[in-house]
Amino acid sequence: MPDDVNTETEEDFDDEEIDLSALNDDDLRAQMMDDLYDGLADEIAEGTNLFLSRGWGPDKVLGEVLVEGMRIVGIDFRDGILFVPEVLLSANSMKAGMAILRPLLAETGAEPIGTVVIGTVKGDIHDIGKNLVAMMMEGAGFEVFDLGINTDVDEYLEALEKHKPDILGLSALLTTTMPYMKVVIDTLSERGIRDDYIVLVGGAPLNEEFGEAIGADAYCRDAAIAASMATELITERRKAA
């Protein structure tokens, strides 16, 4: 074989590790967004620490890198380019960065976009969709309190009292548990606190008509839409206040 023949393959280049510390801020930001898209948690943690060491505030790292990266993930999930397993990896890498930023944000007094209480309703033990929504909400800049599965109305009420959220998220995957969403919303109305919260509902068997029928503020078809809808509704509510 002639000496001047280049035998390096595309895989060889793919296997080369990128030295994040050698990148300037613009290139590091672009690389971190790629790593977030690819679900590389270790790289996100390393890049987050690098930005902090360069004098970036935790709110700037969150907004300009992690939230913006998850916004792109959300768009591609909505458009069918990414699927649930891939988005879960991206969300997990986002959490690696958030684990570093969260205590720093608390120290600076930086406020989240809003606060969310979310749970799968009583009788339903499915949580993949709910978990994805919670992760996407956090990726959009919300503080999220996840009540888990099989959540009854008293647990929702206790969490609302404790956390004073802007948004209540109700999830169901079974047609038999969908009606319990109305039980929760009706209970809020009976207590005179329904209008204190934006109520979002979601789950595979639901649709927009069902959401309207039970008195929810919005039905969210998927996690990406839930995050964008939450941002839109909370912005509208605050402008109207």
Secondary structure as the mmCIF struct_conf table of DSSP 4:
data_model
#
loop_
_struct_conf.conf_type_id
_struct_conf.id
_struct_conf.beg_label_comp_id
_struct_conf.beg_label_asym_id
_struct_conf.beg_label_seq_id
_struct_conf.end_label_comp_id
_struct_conf.end_label_asym_id
_struct_conf.end_label_seq_id
TURN_TY1_P TURN_TY1_P1 ASP A 3 ASP A 4
HELX_RH_AL_P HELX_RH_AL_P1 GLU A 10 ASP A 15
BEND BEND1 GLU A 16 GLU A 16
HELX_LH_PP_P HELX_LH_PP_P1 GLU A 17 ILE A 18
HELX_RH_3T_P HELX_RH_3T_P1 LEU A 20 ALA A 22
BEND BEND2 LEU A 23 LEU A 23
HELX_RH_AL_P HELX_RH_AL_P2 ASP A 25 ASP A 38
TURN_TY1_P TURN_TY1_P2 GLY A 39 GLY A 39
HELX_RH_AL_P HELX_RH_AL_P3 ALA A 41 SER A 53
TURN_TY1_P TURN_TY1_P3 ARG A 54 GLY A 55
HELX_RH_AL_P HELX_RH_AL_P4 PRO A 58 VAL A 61
HELX_RH_PI_P HELX_RH_PI_P1 LEU A 62 VAL A 67
HELX_RH_AL_P HELX_RH_AL_P5 GLU A 68 ARG A 78
TURN_TY1_P TURN_TY1_P4 ASP A 79 GLY A 80
BEND BEND3 ILE A 81 LEU A 82
HELX_RH_AL_P HELX_RH_AL_P6 VAL A 84 THR A 108
TURN_TY1_P TURN_TY1_P5 GLY A 109 GLY A 109
HELX_LH_PP_P HELX_LH_PP_P2 ALA A 110 PRO A 112
BEND BEND4 ILE A 113 ILE A 113
STRN STRN1 THR A 115 THR A 120
STRN STRN2 VAL A 121 VAL A 121
TURN_TY1_P TURN_TY1_P6 LYS A 122 GLY A 123
HELX_RH_AL_P HELX_RH_AL_P7 ILE A 128 GLY A 139
TURN_TY1_P TURN_TY1_P7 ALA A 140 GLY A 141
STRN STRN3 GLU A 143 ASP A 146
BEND BEND5 ILE A 149 ASN A 150
STRN STRN4 THR A 151 THR A 151
HELX_RH_AL_P HELX_RH_AL_P8 VAL A 153 HIS A 163
BEND BEND6 ASP A 166 ASP A 166
STRN STRN5 ILE A 167 SER A 171
BEND BEND7 LEU A 174 LEU A 174
TURN_TY1_P TURN_TY1_P8 THR A 175 MET A 178
HELX_RH_AL_P HELX_RH_AL_P9 PRO A 179 GLU A 190
TURN_TY1_P TURN_TY1_P9 ARG A 191 GLY A 192
HELX_RH_3T_P HELX_RH_3T_P2 ARG A 194 ASP A 196
BEND BEND8 TYR A 197 TYR A 197
STRN STRN6 ILE A 198 GLY A 202
TURN_TY1_P TURN_TY1_P10 ALA A 204 PRO A 205
HELX_RH_AL_P HELX_RH_AL_P10 GLU A 208 ALA A 213
TURN_TY1_P TURN_TY1_P11 ILE A 214 GLY A 215
BEND BEND9 ASP A 217 ASP A 217
STRN STRN7 ALA A 218 TYR A 219
BEND BEND10 ARG A 221 ASP A 222
HELX_RH_AL_P HELX_RH_AL_P11 ALA A 223 ALA A 240
#
